[in-house]
Amino acid sequence: MKRPEDICSEIKKEIFKDYIPMSPEIVQTSSFYYPTYDDFIKVADDEKNHYVYTRGNNPTTEILEKKLAQLECGEKCKVFSSGMGGISSVFFTLLSRGDHILMINTVYGEAVSLVSYMEKFGITYDRIDVETTQDIEWHIKENTKLIYFESPSSQKFELLDLELISSIAKKKNIYTIIDGTWASPIFQKPLQHGIDLVIHSLSKYIGGHSDLVGGAVIGDNYLVDEIFEHGHQSLGATISPFNSWLALRGLRTLPVRMKQLDESVRIVIDAIKDDERIAKIFHPYCGDTSQKDLSKQYLSGYGSLLAIDLATQNFEKLLRFVNSLEVVSIGVSWGGFESLALPAFKGNNSEKLAERGLSPSHIRLYIGLEHPESIINDIRQALDQAFE
């Protein structure tokens, strides 16, 4: 098995005329030329394996897909114009009228919104919070077709037992889909533990520079081919060749960036974990014994996205804290070079926070590539401002 560092940095040494580019070429074209109509007919009905129209397949995109499949130890990958493009295509392909989706713990809000909207097509869902992975079994219905989750989960960053989920699901012929963006393909390999499909937002760690939007779905040949034929081709969430190239550029430094982020998030958490102005830190690194055991079993490193609850319910103090941050920026998404903060409370969404079990003082923090001491000092001075 190749090392992740070798997969990410490998150069495709093909000679173009009299040169071999270190960086793959951006094949920025919508369609492809065929010398004769006979040549076209031979490939027109198999866009998965030939270049006919960039909506289906493209040389630059194909290089990215092969690398991502290798990194996840999967047979095949299909990339999309966004993470939601991938999620939508998976649901569109695998679900039928009368099917039920089980969503575990906190997951990406847009994914929940999508399945809620799909109820008008006769698809139902439940989003549940569990204390242990075994509890999932109690919520499975006769028509449950798909279990969708993140591990660690969004906002609270709770880990689940991947092999137990897979075991429970396989007995009942249920698909298991994980959004693996938090750990990246470097720190977690869900397919090796029986999960059917892994989804990634390319906008986060894989892109790494806050300059692209994309998504990826990785699994076995049969499932990914089905998703290509139905979800990808019908919904049209096609990534551009240029964004595929940006993701390839990001992959080249992914292992070294993840190593740095793993080190930085531990340093930052150790520095702030005993601050009395922080009520709780949500991250597997400071989880309880069972969470630490799951970390050892499934993670080879830590993603640098976490959350904190301030030791106050005062919205003005929350505002003062966030607005006082200087090194850490306010913004959505994460996984780039810059540290970010994003409160869950917007002043008008108390009911939604209560449904998700989140405190009004809950703030998501992404630890970026700035020096960890600079991030620590910034958080401390912002706490000083907030708590005077």
ChimeraX attribute file (.defattr): number of C-alpha atoms within 10 A of each C-alpha:
attribute: neighborCount
match mode: 1-to-1
recipient: residues
	/A:1	7
	/A:2	9
	/A:3	11
	/A:4	20
	/A:5	16
	/A:6	12
	/A:7	17
	/A:8	21
	/A:9	18
	/A:10	13
	/A:11	13
	/A:12	12
	/A:13	12
	/A:14	11
	/A:15	9
	/A:16	9
	/A:17	6
	/A:18	5
	/A:19	9
	/A:20	14
	/A:21	12
	/A:22	12
	/A:23	14
	/A:24	18
	/A:25	14
	/A:26	17
	/A:27	15
	/A:28	13
	/A:29	11
	/A:30	14
	/A:31	14
	/A:32	12
	/A:33	10
	/A:34	13
	/A:35	7
	/A:36	8
	/A:37	8
	/A:38	9
	/A:39	11
	/A:40	15
	/A:41	11
	/A:42	10
	/A:43	15
	/A:44	14
	/A:45	11
	/A:46	13
	/A:47	18
	/A:48	17
	/A:49	13
	/A:50	16
	/A:51	21
	/A:52	21
	/A:53	15
	/A:54	21
	/A:55	18
	/A:56	24
	/A:57	23
	/A:58	27
	/A:59	18
	/A:60	21
	/A:61	26
	/A:62	19
	/A:63	15
	/A:64	24
	/A:65	21
	/A:66	17
	/A:67	20
	/A:68	28
	/A:69	20
	/A:70	20
	/A:71	23
	/A:72	24
	/A:73	19
	/A:74	22
	/A:75	17
	/A:76	21
	/A:77	27
	/A:78	28
	/A:79	29
	/A:80	29
	/A:81	23
	/A:82	21
	/A:83	25
	/A:84	21
	/A:85	23
	/A:86	29
	/A:87	24
	/A:88	18
	/A:89	25
	/A:90	23
	/A:91	19
	/A:92	17
	/A:93	18
	/A:94	16
	/A:95	15
	/A:96	13
	/A:97	12
	/A:98	13
	/A:99	19
	/A:100	23
	/A:101	23
	/A:102	21
	/A:103	22
	/A:104	21
	/A:105	25
	/A:106	23
	/A:107	23
	/A:108	14
	/A:109	9
	/A:110	11
	/A:111	17
	/A:112	16
	/A:113	10
	/A:114	14
	/A:115	20
	/A:116	14
	/A:117	13
	/A:118	16
	/A:119	15
	/A:120	10
	/A:121	12
	/A:122	12
	/A:123	18
	/A:124	19
	/A:125	18
	/A:126	17
	/A:127	17
	/A:128	14
	/A:129	15
	/A:130	14
	/A:131	10
	/A:132	13
	/A:133	17
	/A:134	13
	/A:135	12
	/A:136	20
	/A:137	11
	/A:138	7
	/A:139	13
	/A:140	20
	/A:141	13
	/A:142	8
	/A:143	14
	/A:144	22
	/A:145	21
	/A:146	22
	/A:147	23
	/A:148	20
	/A:149	22
	/A:150	24
	/A:151	24
	/A:152	25
	/A:153	21
	/A:154	21
	/A:155	24
	/A:156	22
	/A:157	24
	/A:158	21
	/A:159	24
	/A:160	25
	/A:161	18
	/A:162	22
	/A:163	17
	/A:164	16
	/A:165	19
	/A:166	21
	/A:167	13
	/A:168	17
	/A:169	23
	/A:170	15
	/A:171	8
	/A:172	14
	/A:173	11
	/A:174	18
	/A:175	18
	/A:176	23
	/A:177	25
	/A:178	23
	/A:179	26
	/A:180	23
	/A:181	25
	/A:182	25
	/A:183	24
	/A:184	26
	/A:185	23
	/A:186	23
	/A:187	20
	/A:188	23
	/A:189	22
	/A:190	26
	/A:191	23
	/A:192	14
	/A:193	16
	/A:194	17
	/A:195	23
	/A:196	21
	/A:197	23
	/A:198	23
	/A:199	25
	/A:200	29
	/A:201	29
	/A:202	29
	/A:203	27
	/A:204	26
	/A:205	30
	/A:206	31
	/A:207	27
	/A:208	25
	/A:209	18
	/A:210	16
	/A:211	12
	/A:212	19
	/A:213	20
	/A:214	26
	/A:215	25
	/A:216	27
	/A:217	31
	/A:218	29
	/A:219	24
	/A:220	16
	/A:221	13
	/A:222	11
	/A:223	20
	/A:224	22
	/A:225	17
	/A:226	15
	/A:227	22
	/A:228	26
	/A:229	17
	/A:230	17
	/A:231	23
	/A:232	27
	/A:233	15
	/A:234	13
	/A:235	14
	/A:236	15
	/A:237	23
	/A:238	22
	/A:239	24
	/A:240	23
	/A:241	23
	/A:242	16
	/A:243	22
	/A:244	28
	/A:245	22
	/A:246	22
	/A:247	26
	/A:248	25
	/A:249	20
	/A:250	22
	/A:251	25
	/A:252	19
	/A:253	17
	/A:254	24
	/A:255	23
	/A:256	13
	/A:257	21
	/A:258	24
	/A:259	15
	/A:260	16
	/A:261	25
	/A:262	20
	/A:263	16
	/A:264	23
	/A:265	23
	/A:266	18
	/A:267	15
	/A:268	19
	/A:269	19
	/A:270	13
	/A:271	15
	/A:272	16
	/A:273	15
	/A:274	12
	/A:275	13
	/A:276	10
	/A:277	17
	/A:278	16
	/A:279	15
	/A:280	17
	/A:281	23
	/A:282	22
	/A:283	25
	/A:284	22
	/A:285	19
	/A:286	15
	/A:287	17
	/A:288	9
	/A:289	9
	/A:290	12
	/A:291	21
	/A:292	15
	/A:293	15
	/A:294	17
	/A:295	21
	/A:296	10
	/A:297	12
	/A:298	21
	/A:299	19
	/A:300	14
	/A:301	19
	/A:302	24
	/A:303	29
	/A:304	27
	/A:305	25
	/A:306	23
	/A:307	22
	/A:308	21
	/A:309	21
	/A:310	24
	/A:311	17
	/A:312	18
	/A:313	13
	/A:314	12
	/A:315	14
	/A:316	10
	/A:317	19
	/A:318	25
	/A:319	14
	/A:320	17
	/A:321	20
	/A:322	22
	/A:323	16
	/A:324	19
	/A:325	21
	/A:326	15
	/A:327	18
	/A:328	24
	/A:329	17
	/A:330	15
	/A:331	12
	/A:332	9
	/A:333	13
	/A:334	23
	/A:335	30
	/A:336	22
	/A:337	18
	/A:338	18
	/A:339	21
	/A:340	23
	/A:341	23
	/A:342	18
	/A:343	19
	/A:344	19
	/A:345	18
	/A:346	12
	/A:347	8
	/A:348	8
	/A:349	11
	/A:350	14
	/A:351	10
	/A:352	12
	/A:353	16
	/A:354	11
	/A:355	8
	/A:356	16
	/A:357	14
	/A:358	19
	/A:359	17
	/A:360	22
	/A:361	21
	/A:362	26
	/A:363	23
	/A:364	20
	/A:365	22
	/A:366	25
	/A:367	29
	/A:368	25
	/A:369	18
	/A:370	15
	/A:371	12
	/A:372	20
	/A:373	13
	/A:374	14
	/A:375	22
	/A:376	20
	/A:377	17
	/A:378	17
	/A:379	21
	/A:380	18
	/A:381	16
	/A:382	21
	/A:383	22
	/A:384	14
	/A:385	16
	/A:386	21
	/A:387	14
	/A:388	9
